[in-house]
Amino acid sequence: MTTEDRATNPLLGPAAERGLRTIMVSPFKLEAQSFALLIGLGEGRTDLTELSHLLDQAASALRSILRRLRDEEQARLLRRVVEMPTPPSSERRATARPRSWA
């Protein structure tokens, strides 16, 4: 991380103060949403190619987890809509549009 990097991103200064010298980013998408998985490395790491590969694998696994969570949330929402109690017929008539509006 350069001084310029730290000046443009407020999170990099504290990261550098804690000993991180390199930050690797793996951007990924889940349909229309964009995400990024970041990993900070201390001094002396030279196996960046291997770490890059591991970061890509982690992003792929995270994408699958996020997709599963999103699908579960959509299913819960659909269940809530389907399971909503139907109002009694007298309430349905009260909220129906008058025929003259048709």
Backbone torsions as a table, in degrees:
resi	resn	phi	psi	omega
1	MET	NA	130.2	179.0
2	THR	-91.6	168.0	176.6
3	THR	-62.5	-37.0	178.3
4	GLU	-63.7	-41.4	176.7
5	ASP	-58.3	-46.0	-178.2
6	ARG	-64.9	-33.8	-179.6
7	ALA	-70.7	-32.0	-176.5
8	THR	-89.5	-17.0	179.8
9	ASN	-129.3	112.5	-175.1
10	PRO	-63.6	-17.1	-179.9
11	LEU	-83.7	-19.3	-175.5
12	LEU	-74.0	-32.4	178.6
13	GLY	-58.4	-55.2	177.5
14	PRO	-60.5	-34.9	177.9
15	ALA	-63.4	-44.2	179.6
16	ALA	-64.8	-37.8	178.3
17	GLU	-62.9	-24.6	179.2
18	ARG	-94.1	8.2	173.5
19	GLY	100.5	0.7	178.3
20	LEU	-78.0	133.6	-178.3
21	ARG	-116.9	-20.4	-179.3
22	THR	-136.1	138.9	174.5
23	ILE	-123.0	125.1	177.6
24	MET	-106.3	138.6	-177.7
25	VAL	-124.2	135.2	175.3
26	SER	-124.7	98.3	178.6
27	PRO	-75.1	148.1	175.0
28	PHE	-153.4	161.9	-178.7
29	LYS	-120.8	150.3	170.0
30	LEU	-128.8	98.1	-173.1
31	GLU	55.4	-118.4	-175.3
32	ALA	-87.8	-6.4	-177.6
33	GLN	-94.6	139.6	178.4
34	SER	-107.5	141.4	179.4
35	PHE	-135.7	168.0	173.0
36	ALA	-145.7	135.5	175.9
37	LEU	-106.1	124.3	-177.7
38	LEU	-115.4	145.3	174.2
39	ILE	-135.5	134.4	177.6
40	GLY	-102.5	138.7	-177.5
41	LEU	-120.8	141.4	176.1
42	GLY	-79.5	179.1	-179.2
43	GLU	-65.8	146.5	173.6
44	GLY	94.8	-1.8	178.2
45	ARG	-79.0	124.5	-179.7
46	THR	-118.5	-7.7	-177.3
47	ASP	-91.5	50.3	-174.2
48	LEU	-64.9	-33.1	178.8
49	THR	-64.4	-45.5	178.5
50	GLU	-64.5	-42.8	178.9
51	LEU	-64.3	-36.9	177.4
52	SER	-62.3	-42.0	178.2
53	HIS	-63.6	-44.4	178.5
54	LEU	-63.5	-38.1	178.6
55	LEU	-64.8	-41.1	176.4
56	ASP	-62.8	-40.6	177.9
57	GLN	-64.8	-40.4	178.8
58	ALA	-65.0	-40.9	178.0
59	ALA	-63.2	-38.9	178.2
60	SER	-64.2	-43.6	178.1
61	ALA	-65.3	-40.8	179.2
62	LEU	-64.4	-38.4	177.6
63	ARG	-59.0	-44.2	178.9
64	SER	-63.2	-41.6	179.6
65	ILE	-64.7	-45.5	179.6
66	LEU	-62.9	-39.3	178.4
67	ARG	-62.7	-44.1	179.8
68	ARG	-63.6	-42.9	178.6
69	LEU	-63.5	-42.1	178.7
70	ARG	-62.9	-44.4	179.5
71	ASP	-62.8	-40.6	178.1
72	GLU	-64.2	-41.1	179.2
73	GLU	-64.7	-42.1	177.6
74	GLN	-63.9	-39.9	178.7
75	ALA	-64.9	-41.7	177.4
76	ARG	-61.5	-43.5	179.7
77	LEU	-63.1	-44.4	178.9
78	LEU	-62.0	-42.1	178.1
79	ARG	-60.5	-42.2	179.8
80	ARG	-63.4	-39.6	179.3
81	VAL	-66.9	-45.3	-178.2
82	VAL	-66.7	-36.1	-176.1
83	GLU	-86.4	1.6	179.0
84	MET	-62.1	135.8	179.9
85	PRO	-66.4	143.3	177.6
86	THR	-83.8	131.1	179.8
87	PRO	-65.6	151.9	177.4
88	PRO	-56.5	156.3	-175.2
89	SER	-59.0	-31.2	179.5
90	SER	-65.8	-37.2	177.9
91	GLU	-70.9	-36.6	179.5
92	ARG	-63.8	-40.6	179.7
93	ARG	-65.9	-37.1	-177.7
94	ALA	-66.0	-29.2	-178.3
95	THR	-97.5	-4.3	-180.0
96	ALA	-71.1	152.0	178.5
97	ARG	-71.6	143.3	173.4
98	PRO	-62.4	148.6	-177.5
99	ARG	-61.5	-28.1	-178.9
100	SER	-68.2	-14.6	179.0
101	TRP	-82.2	-12.3	-173.3
102	ALA	-62.6	NA	NA
